[in-house]
Amino acid sequence: MTVEAVLFDWGGTLSTHADFDLLAMWRAAAEVLDPADPEPLAQRLLDAEHAWWDERVGTGDGTGSGTTEDIVRSVAQTTQLPVQQAISAYHGAWDRAVDHDPAARGTLKALKDRGLKTGLLSNTHWPRELHERWLAEAGLLELLDVRVYTCELTHMKPHPQAFHTLLDALDVTPGRAVFVGDRLRDDIEGAQGVGLRAVLLTGRHPVLPSAIVPDAEMASVAGLLELLPSW
Ligand SMILES: [Mg+2]
């Protein structure tokens, strides 16, 4: 195999996995939508987000996608409510919680120096602008040739369409690309399903026993620099 491109998941792969208080993020939106009594609404927004994820990638096959606005409007259906302001508050709350793997920049730089193409495929309801501001602040944006966010697609990982969108944009065939991710089903099984080799990042969060077998496992993205020449 000659590897031409390395494709990355974002959450828990290029970004670090922390113990976020998901309810606190939605509380920021709820305080805009219902200042007098935000807590019940914050819980309903969080429940709606969990259901949204589960329907698509938890129990689903990646069919369907959407935006933060879709989630908020599924709960706060009245158009009079300041939905955009609430979404901004919610996204702003995440600003303080996002961080990136210290090894990501050096690894991506080394891959680019070797002439490899790089790409990002993130299952997300957050908008491109938010992701790209975070990536730019971490010095990663310029090192990722193509970034695909499923909020702009009709499907999410592990659906084949999500992977093909990125491969087509990079003009690379699956047999010459590697996918790196932290989740067995969305990332590893999804990537292998379209013919990519798949590398599982371990140690980010507990991985339950599974019949899905990654082509390689590593504790840090930096391990790619040793692995890829052997492929
Ligand atoms: Mg991930």
Residues whose N, C-alpha, C, O or C-beta is under 5 A from the ligand:
A	BS01	MG	D9 W10 G11 G12 T13 D182
